[in-house]
Structure formats: C-alpha cells, structure tokens
Amino acid sequence: MFDSLSDRLQGVFKSLRGQARLTESNVESVLREIRLALLEADVNFKVVKAFIDRVRDRAMGQDVLRSLTPAQHVVKIVREEMLALFGDTDGGLPPAPRSPRVVLLLGLQGSGKTTTAAKLAAWLARQGRHPILVSTDVRRPAAIQQLNVLGAKAKIRVHDPAGEMDPVVRAAGALREARNTGFDVVIVDTAGRLHIDDDLMVELQAIQSAVEPTDRLFVADAMTGQDAIKSAGEFNRRVGVTGVVLTKLDGDARGGAALSVVSVVGVPIAFVGSGERLEDLEPFHPDRVVSRILGMGDVLSLIEKAEAAIDRDQAERLEQKIRLDDFTLDDFRDQLRTIRKMGPLESIMGMLPGLGNLKQLADNKPDEKQLARIEAIIGSMTPQERRRQDIINGSRRKRIARGSGTTVEEVNKLLKQFVQMRKMLKSIGGMGGGRKGRRKALGMLQSLGQRR
C-alpha cells in the first residue's frame, strides 16, 4: 500500500546523502519533494501543511545545518514527525474496566466489517480470550449467514437466535449469553449502508444504549482514501468512535488514509487488515509502519509472524538435520509451507531492512503460484526420491513432470536449486552466514518464486 510513497521518500533521502552540508535552499527543495510525495499519496492537505511546517522548523536548526551527517538528521526528524501523525498510542484494544467487554463494529457497507469481526475474534482467541460473535445486520441478504460461516471457520461461537430479526434484541441477547456462559468479549457486527443516513445512526444509538460498548471501532476501507476519513469523522460526531480499523492495506491504495486518520478524526488506528485470511489482522504499530515506509524494515513484525508459523520442536529438528547434512526435499517442502503461512512473500520481504523497495527485483518478484508448483513437483516424487534426490534419473524426471503438470525443465531447475541450497546451508550453518549468506538465501528464494 505504501510502496509509491516509500519509493518517493527513499529517493529524496538518497539525494540528501550526497550533500556534505545542508543549506536552507536544499532543505526547502527536500521539503517540496516530501510535500508532493505526501499529497500524491492522498494525505489530507491540511495534515501535509502542518507536517511540512513542523519538519521545516526542526530541520532549519543550526544543529542540523552544521551536522556532519545532515541526511541522517533529516531522516530522524521526518521519522519522528510521521510517528506524531499516528499519535503516541499503540494499536490493539486498551484494558477494559469490565467484563464482558463489548466491541461494536461500525462502518459503511462493503468496508469489511463482517470479515473484520471474525478476524478480531480469532485474534482475541489467540490472546487467550473467549469471544462471542453476533450480527445485527438484518437487512443485507446473507449477512448473518456469512458471519456464521466465518465463525465456524475460526471456531468461534456465534449468537444467532432463530427467527429473531430485531437488531437491538440480537445484540442484547449476545451480551446476556456471554454473561451466563463465561464469554469475556462480545463482538457486535452492525449493519452498514451505502452512505450515512439517519436511520442507520438511530439504530446504532439504540444498540449502543442496549449493550453499552467498551469499544466502538470504525471499520474503514483504505482503498477509498479520504472518503473513508470523512465517513469516520461523521460516525465519530454522531455515535462516538474510540478507534479505527483500516482494511485492505494489501491493496494498491496510496496510503493517505492511514497517515491522515488520527489527525483528521482524532482517534487512533487500532487494527489493520492486510489479507483475506482470518490471521490477516494485527494491532497497528506506528513505529513499525513508519520504519517500513522509510525503508528501515520491520523485523519485529517478521519475528512475530515467524513465531506464529514455526513450531519450536520442528525448528530444532530442522536445525539438527542441517548440521548433519540431512536436509531432504521433504524438509524443503515443509519450509515452503511454513513461509506461505507467514503471508504474501512480497509482504515478508518488505519487512527486511533494505528490501522494502521491491521494484529493484523487477520481473523476479516472488510468485505464490510458483511455490505451489514446487510443492506439486515434490509431491509427485516417491518417498525414496524425496530422501535421495541423486537417484532421480531422466525417466524419473519425466514421470515427476507428468504427475505434477509441469515440465522436465522445471523439475531439473528445482533439483539444481535444491542441491545449491543444501551446499549453502551446510556452509553457513543455517542462519549464521552473515551478509553474503543472506544474499545467497534471498537470491535463492527469489529464483524459486520467480514466474516462469
């Protein structure tokens, strides 16, 4: 989502690094480029003006102009002011004064409220909480059924009294069930409209009075840009919003909504959604987002994704296999599956410092479909072939290609890359190979995921 903005800002900072000293003239030139980058990213123009003024006031200071590392000072100032745009509140849900906690999801139709409700419930369950879901959207066809399907997929209880079509009664019933059966969070998926209207607000106010929500989260589609911010502001004025959930951050929106919402609406971003899976919702961390925009990576999020996807015992067994030079195609397939659990490859690589700008990869961007083809090739081998790839002769390669729906060339290329990977793992001892080893590993990952 922030690729274009990130490219522009990193280009500005790159030009700064060639300056031995800063002058007021080239500071103004840099600020002009930053202003254009933010406006093109659809950041609210008032937010941009205030941001540029604050950066100018600090960058024109003598400690920056006379610094031996002026570019680093300017990057530091821009980073701190971008963090200020998001406020000083980390994402997620703040401590609740009472139990069960009631989370009311608000928003326009199509913003992703129902999917977000299930994602939020799944996230809470991973935190050791016990959520229950309820839909009060009695107007949109199949809305209640959709929540039931998502709840079943996430293994979350859904309150759905047969035949009850009164939104207020449904919400109050879910709260009563939670109190009686020990659920500690009630997530209420409310009805949306194509636009804000009085009937919607009256219904929301009635539900709010019945369940007294702890949190009122406005779910905004980041793809709609500043329109999402206007809607959030109106909901905040009419109902009161405690936080914002930005969905579809994996899309090609320009990112201005995320950078504008705190300043314009006055409420923090609580969560961001960046995919279709139930796992693709996470608390918003301003420092991590800003670091990724500025090309500094997001190692903490990468570690969290890895910890969620990787089984500790399995990791220890794999380390032992690598040390004994016993890494097989079965192990390789298991690692590919683990990588896919962590999310889209472009997203994962964007978290690595220095690799946020994926344009440098040109046509060699990792391809999720190609990973599936690799799995199919390995799956078409016999157990003995997966343990000992050296026995795979010409006739076996033809059989494997037919069985996996690929070509002999693809089978040959995979086997060649696997042999190279085994040599690399043996030489660098897994993760301890330094910069050269990491470059080799990255290059191999890119070639494995390269579109044929």
Secondary structure, 3 states (H helix, E strand, C coil): CCHHHHHHHHHHHHHHCCCCCCCHHHHHHHHHHHHHHHHHCCCCHHHHHHHHHHHHHHHCCHHHHCCCCHHHHHHHHHHHHHHHHHCCCCCCCCCCCCCCEEEEEECCCCCCHHHHHHHHHHHHHHCCCCEEEEECCCCCCCHHHHHHHHHHHHCCEEECCCCCCCHHHHHHHHHHHHHHHCCCEEEEECCCCCCCCHHHHHHHHHHHHHHCCCEEEEEEEHHHCHHHHHHHHHHHHHCCCCEEEEECCCCCCCCHHHHHHHHHHCCCEEEEECCCCCCCEEECCHHHHHHHHCCCCCHHHHHHHHHHHCCHHHHHHHHHHHHCCCCCHHHHHHHHHHHHHCCCHHHHHHCCCCCCCHHHHHHHCCCHHHHHHHHHHHHCCCHHHHHCHHHCCHHHHHHHHHHHCCCHHHHHHHHHHHHHHHHHHHHHCCCCCHHHHHHHHHHHHHHHCCCC
